[in-house]
Amino acid sequence: MLVRQLVHRNRRLDQKTKGRYASRITKYQDSVMISICDLELVGKILKDGELVVNLSKEFFQEYIIEEEQAPELLKSCSIANLVGTRIVALAISLRLANKYSIKHISGIPFLMIYKFKL
């Protein structure tokens, strides 16, 4: 019975987060930084040796965006701070970075993109 309840709860969570991201937009001078995290990761604390990363709702979840909104945000920002399998894969598919730029913490992909203006 308990296993069935956990599976059912996880299915509901998957339906709520599927194709959605937590995001924050920060503007500074002429730059726009977008931080985007796969929604299902918000609230998790990742540990890798002495490194601890808190994917807090307070930082990442200023807005919840749909999958369709993410490409335009990624293309239009100056800096992107990305966490999660889905959002990192999207950035790679848009050719904004390559797979060698991805770092992993506790198995979760992280990607930082800086677009320099000359």
Secondary structure, DSSP 8 states (H G I E B T S, - for coil): -HHHHHHHHHHHHHHHHTTEEEEEEEEETTEEEEEEEEGGGTT-EEEETTEEEE--HHHHTTEEEETTTHHHHHHH-SEEEEESHHHHHHHHHTTSS-GGG-EEETTEEEEEEE----
